[in-house]
Amino acid sequence: MIPTATSRFTEPAPSALLLLGRGVDLVSERGVECAGELPAPSEPGLVERARAARAALGDRVFVLGHHYQRDEVIDFADVTGDSFTLAREAAARPGAEFIVFCGVHFMAESADILTSPDQRVVLPDLAAGCSMADMAAIHQVEDAWDVLIEAGVADRTVPVTYMNSSAAIKAFTGRRGGTVCTSSNAQVALRWAFDRVGGVEGTGKVLFMPDQHLGRNTAVRELGLSLDDCVVLDPRKPGGGLTTAELERARMILWRGHCSVHGRFSERNVAEIRAAVPDVTVLVHPECTHEVVEAADLVGSTEFIVKALDAAEPGSSWALGTELNLVRRLARAHPDKQVHYLDSTVCFCSTMNRIDLPHLVWTLESLVAGRVVNRVEVDPDDAHWARVALDQMLALPGY
């Protein structure tokens, strides 16, 4: 359904989602059952049970809620934010014995890396993964690096990995002198990486993982490189699907990965919302395709989107190309503005949405009973080198 110019928020058409926590999604990156008996989503008293468990745990527990979480989960979060903001918030709470991370697996890994050894990080559902992060397995990345070595370009290539990657990929990056980036500081991270191999105007290269769109959009829109400077390395093809000549010519070697949410938005969505809503401002996340960000008015990270709506003039109209839970929440928070969803159908982050109130209640009540469930622990060596890459990001100018 396309909104009219006078409408506030039009709920997208529903789409089928895995019944959260029940069964296995064979096409997801983490198709695992949840251990233990979950309360039924319809069970009366779930909110009261969650409140009672929180009260019983007191300061022993610190609950983090990512912007894309359901409202029923956000209601119990001590802080909300994007992935790295939340990991740093966890590190700033050394007195919390348990960190309950309501997000996805790579986020919990980052929290485990940044917190002290005596703190335990818990993910309410281990099936809450990230399809983008799982598009880059460590063995694939190591094989790809061998391809770069064989092509004679590895010594002129700096790896940069997006925060949305596994601890093993962050560790790989740290071992090879690279850095992590977020969608907020990707430009600074890429400029730093290029400076290590002769600068943006030189001939050095960046291997950017795992989201090709963020890498491409940043390189072209913010660093002045061309689309021809970018090649896509497909880990499923021999040699990454690239010739030695293509690798030699490239400046940005982009991993063939993408966000299943932001990758859904299209130029057609932008055209339709512009036709339906006069003077609408289209704001999209940089994980969208290059065609979509070129068609949009503004492009920015999740935090940028939140701040933009906070600062927007009353009566202004906005179409947001990001995850639906966040768009709904922003629409409710800004009743004086028209907030529209860029797509006409549901676009949840389905794996993050696996964390619901039953999972949170089960997790908190287990901790009250002395059972630490779904603990996320990073291998110590990987944790060390991932921390090296994360610390390099924190040392970047302007961070």
C-alpha positions in Angstrom: 0.0 0.0 0.0 1.4 3.4 -1.0 0.8 6.1 1.6 -1.0 9.3 0.7 0.4 12.7 1.3 -1.8 13.2 4.4 -1.1 9.8 6.0 1.2 9.3 9.0 2.5 5.8 9.1 1.3 3.0 6.8 2.0 -0.5 8.1 3.6 -2.6 5.3 2.0 -5.7 4.1 2.8 -8.7 6.3 5.2 -11.4 5.2 5.9 -14.9 6.5 8.5 -15.1 9.3 9.8 -18.1 11.1 7.8 -18.6 14.3 10.5 -17.3 16.6 12.3 -19.8 18.7 10.3 -22.7 17.4 12.0 -25.0 14.8 14.8 -24.5 12.4 15.1 -22.0 9.5 17.2 -24.0 7.0 18.0 -20.9 4.9 19.2 -18.8 7.9 22.8 -18.6 8.9 22.2 -20.1 12.4 19.5 -22.7 12.2 19.6 -24.0 15.8 16.9 -24.9 18.4 16.7 -22.9 21.6 17.7 -25.0 24.6 15.1 -25.2 27.3 11.4 -24.6 27.5 10.3 -21.2 26.4 7.1 -19.6 27.7 4.4 -19.3 25.1 4.3 -15.8 23.4 0.6 -15.6 24.4 1.2 -16.6 28.0 -0.4 -14.0 30.4 2.0 -12.4 32.8 5.2 -12.4 30.7 5.8 -8.7 31.3 5.4 -9.2 35.0 7.8 -12.2 35.0 10.4 -10.2 33.1 10.1 -7.3 35.6 10.3 -9.7 38.6 13.4 -11.4 37.1 15.1 -8.0 36.4 14.3 -6.9 40.0 15.8 -10.1 41.4 19.0 -9.7 39.5 19.4 -6.0 40.2 22.7 -4.5 39.2 24.1 -8.0 38.4 22.5 -7.8 35.0 22.8 -5.2 32.3 20.5 -5.5 29.3 21.4 -4.0 25.9 18.8 -3.5 23.2 19.7 -2.9 19.5 17.6 -0.3 17.6 16.2 -3.1 15.5 14.8 -5.1 18.4 11.1 -5.5 19.1 9.4 -3.0 21.4 8.6 -5.7 23.9 12.3 -6.3 24.3 13.4 -2.6 24.1 11.1 -1.9 27.0 13.5 -3.9 29.3 16.8 -2.6 27.9 19.0 -0.4 30.1 20.4 1.2 26.9 19.6 1.2 23.2 21.9 1.9 20.3 23.8 0.5 17.4 26.0 -2.5 17.7 29.3 -0.9 18.7 27.7 1.7 20.9 26.1 -1.1 22.9 29.4 -3.1 23.1 31.1 -0.1 24.5 28.3 0.5 27.0 28.8 -3.0 28.2 32.5 -2.4 28.7 31.7 0.7 30.7 29.7 -1.4 33.2 32.4 -3.6 34.9 30.2 -4.2 37.9 27.6 -6.1 35.9 28.1 -9.8 36.2 25.8 -10.6 33.2 25.5 -8.7 29.9 22.3 -9.7 28.2 22.7 -8.6 24.6 19.5 -8.3 22.7 20.9 -8.1 19.3 22.7 -10.6 17.1 25.6 -13.0 17.5 28.5 -10.8 16.2 27.3 -8.0 18.5 27.5 -10.3 21.5 31.0 -11.4 20.4 32.1 -7.7 20.3 30.8 -7.3 23.8 32.6 -10.3 25.0 35.9 -9.0 23.5 35.5 -5.6 25.1 34.3 -6.6 28.6 36.4 -8.1 31.4 36.9 -11.9 31.7 34.7 -12.2 34.8 31.7 -10.8 32.9 29.5 -13.2 31.1 27.8 -12.2 27.8 24.5 -13.9 27.1 22.5 -13.9 23.8 18.8 -14.8 24.5 18.6 -16.9 21.3 21.8 -18.2 19.7 19.8 -18.4 16.4 19.9 -14.6 16.3 22.6 -14.2 13.8 23.4 -11.9 10.9 23.1 -13.1 7.4 25.6 -10.5 6.2 28.2 -11.5 8.8 27.8 -15.2 7.9 28.5 -14.4 4.2 32.2 -14.2 5.1 33.4 -17.4 6.8 37.0 -17.3 8.1 38.2 -20.1 5.8 36.8 -18.3 2.8 38.6 -15.1 3.9 41.8 -16.9 4.4 41.4 -18.5 0.9 40.7 -15.1 -0.6 43.8 -13.7 0.9 45.8 -16.5 -0.7 44.3 -15.4 -4.0 45.6 -11.9 -3.4 49.0 -13.3 -2.5 49.1 -15.4 -5.7 48.1 -12.3 -7.7 50.9 -10.4 -6.2 48.7 -7.7 -4.7 48.4 -8.7 -1.0 51.4 -6.6 0.1 49.6 -3.6 -1.3 46.2 -4.4 0.3 44.8 -3.5 3.7 41.9 -5.4 5.1 39.0 -3.4 6.5 36.1 -5.3 8.1 32.7 -3.9 8.9 31.6 -4.2 12.5 28.9 -6.6 11.1 31.4 -9.5 11.0 32.4 -12.4 13.1 35.1 -12.2 15.8 37.3 -14.5 13.6 37.1 -12.0 10.7 37.9 -9.1 13.0 40.9 -11.1 14.3 42.0 -11.9 10.7 41.9 -8.1 10.0 43.9 -7.3 13.2 46.6 -9.9 12.4 47.1 -8.2 9.0 47.3 -4.6 10.2 43.8 -3.6 9.2 40.9 -2.0 11.1 37.3 -2.4 11.8 34.8 0.3 10.8 31.1 1.2 11.4 28.7 2.7 9.0 29.4 6.0 10.7 33.2 6.1 10.3 33.7 4.0 7.1 35.1 7.0 5.2 37.7 7.7 7.9 38.6 4.0 8.1 39.0 3.6 4.3 41.1 6.8 4.1 43.4 5.5 6.9 43.7 2.1 5.1 44.6 3.7 1.7 47.1 6.0 3.5 49.0 2.9 4.5 49.5 1.9 0.9 50.1 5.2 -0.9 46.9 7.1 -0.4 43.6 7.3 -2.2 45.3 8.7 -5.3 47.9 5.9 -5.3 47.7 2.3 -6.4 47.2 0.5 -3.1 44.1 -1.5 -2.4 41.5 -2.2 0.3 39.8 -5.6 0.9 36.5 -4.6 2.3 34.3 -7.2 4.1 31.6 -8.3 4.3 29.2 -5.7 2.9 29.9 -4.8 -0.7 27.4 -1.9 -0.7 28.8 0.0 2.3 32.3 -0.4 0.8 31.2 0.7 -2.7 29.0 3.6 -1.5 31.8 5.0 0.8 34.6 4.6 -1.8 32.6 6.2 -4.6 30.5 8.8 -2.8 32.9 9.9 -0.2 36.4 9.1 -1.4 36.0 10.0 -5.1 36.8 6.6 -6.5 34.8 5.3 -9.5 32.6 2.3 -9.9 35.3 0.9 -12.2 37.8 1.0 -9.3 35.6 -1.5 -7.5 35.5 -5.3 -8.1 33.5 -7.9 -6.3 35.3 -11.0 -4.9 32.9 -14.0 -4.8 34.2 -16.6 -2.3 32.2 -19.3 -4.0 34.1 -19.0 -7.3 37.6 -20.1 -8.1 40.0 -17.2 -7.6 37.1 -15.2 -6.3 35.8 -14.9 -9.8 38.5 -12.3 -10.6 41.5 -12.4 -12.9 44.9 -11.2 -11.9 44.5 -8.3 -14.2 41.2 -7.3 -12.5 42.8 -7.5 -9.1 45.8 -5.5 -10.3 43.6 -2.8 -11.6 41.2 -2.6 -8.7 41.4 -0.2 -5.8 38.4 -1.6 -3.8 38.1 -5.3 -3.5 34.6 -5.8 -2.2 33.5 -9.0 -0.6 30.3 -10.4 -2.1 28.1 -9.9 0.9 25.0 -7.7 1.7 22.4 -7.0 4.2 19.2 -9.0 3.6 17.1 -6.0 5.0 18.7 -3.0 3.3 19.4 -4.9 0.1 15.6 -5.2 -0.5 15.0 -1.5 -1.1 14.9 -0.5 -4.8 14.9 2.6 -7.0 11.2 1.8 -7.7 10.5 2.2 -3.9 12.1 5.7 -4.0 10.2 6.7 -7.2 6.9 5.5 -5.7 7.2 7.3 -2.4 8.2 10.5 -4.2 5.1 10.3 -6.4 2.9 9.6 -3.4 4.3 12.1 -0.8 5.2 15.6 -2.0 8.4 17.1 -0.6 9.3 13.8 1.1 12.9 13.4 2.2 14.2 9.9 1.4 16.8 8.8 4.0 18.5 5.4 3.6 21.2 3.4 5.2 24.5 3.0 3.4 24.0 -0.8 3.3 21.5 -0.1 0.5 22.5 -0.6 -3.1 24.4 2.1 -4.9 21.4 2.8 -7.1 19.2 3.4 -4.0 21.6 5.7 -2.2 22.1 7.7 -5.4 18.3 8.1 -5.7 17.9 9.1 -2.0 18.2 12.6 -0.5 20.2 11.6 2.6 22.4 8.5 3.5 23.5 7.6 7.0 24.0 5.1 9.7 21.3 4.0 12.1 22.4 6.6 14.6 22.4 9.3 11.9 18.8 8.3 11.0 17.7 8.6 14.6 19.3 12.0 15.0 18.0 13.3 11.7 14.4 12.5 12.7 15.0 14.1 16.1 16.2 17.3 14.5 13.6 17.4 11.7 11.1 20.2 11.4 7.5 19.6 12.5 5.3 18.8 9.6 8.2 17.4 7.4 7.8 14.2 5.5 10.3 11.4 5.6 10.7 8.0 4.0 13.1 5.7 5.7 15.0 2.9 4.1 16.0 0.8 7.1 14.7 -1.9 9.4 11.0 -1.8 10.2 11.0 -2.0 14.0 13.2 1.2 14.1 10.9 3.0 11.5 7.8 2.1 13.6 9.5 3.4 16.7 10.6 6.6 15.1 7.1 7.2 13.7 5.6 6.9 17.2 8.3 9.1 18.7 7.6 11.9 16.1 3.8 12.3 15.7 4.4 15.8 14.5 6.1 14.5 11.3 5.1 12.2 8.5 7.3 9.1 8.8 6.9 6.5 6.0 8.5 3.1 5.4 10.3 3.1 2.1 9.2 -0.4 1.1 5.5 -1.5 0.8 6.1 -4.9 2.4 7.6 -6.0 5.7 11.3 -5.9 6.0 12.3 -7.1 9.4 15.7 -8.3 10.3 14.3 -11.8 10.8 17.2 -13.3 12.7 17.4 -10.4 15.2 13.6 -10.6 15.6 14.1 -14.1 17.0 14.7 -12.4 20.3 11.3 -11.9 21.7 9.8 -11.5 25.2 9.6 -15.3 25.8 13.4 -15.6 25.1 14.2 -12.7 27.3 12.0 -14.0 30.2 13.7 -17.5 29.8 17.1 -15.9 29.9 16.5 -13.7 32.9 14.7 -16.4 34.9 17.6 -18.8 34.1 20.1 -16.3 35.5 18.0 -15.9 38.6 18.0 -19.7 39.1 21.8 -19.7 38.7 21.9 -21.1 35.2 24.0 -19.1 32.6 22.4 -19.9 29.3 23.6 -19.1 25.8 26.9 -17.6 26.9 28.9 -16.2 24.0 32.7 -16.6 24.4 35.3 -15.7 21.8 38.5 -17.8 21.5 41.2 -15.9 23.5 43.6 -15.6 20.5 40.8 -14.4 18.2 39.7 -12.0 21.0 43.2 -10.5 21.2 43.6 -9.8 17.5 40.0 -8.7 17.2 40.7 -6.2 20.0 43.8 -5.0 18.1 41.6 -4.2 15.1 38.9 -2.6 17.3 41.5 -0.5 19.1 42.8 0.7 15.7 39.3 1.8 14.9 39.0 3.7 18.2 42.4 5.4 17.3 41.1 6.7 14.0 40.9 10.5 13.7 37.6 12.0 14.9 36.3 8.8 16.4 
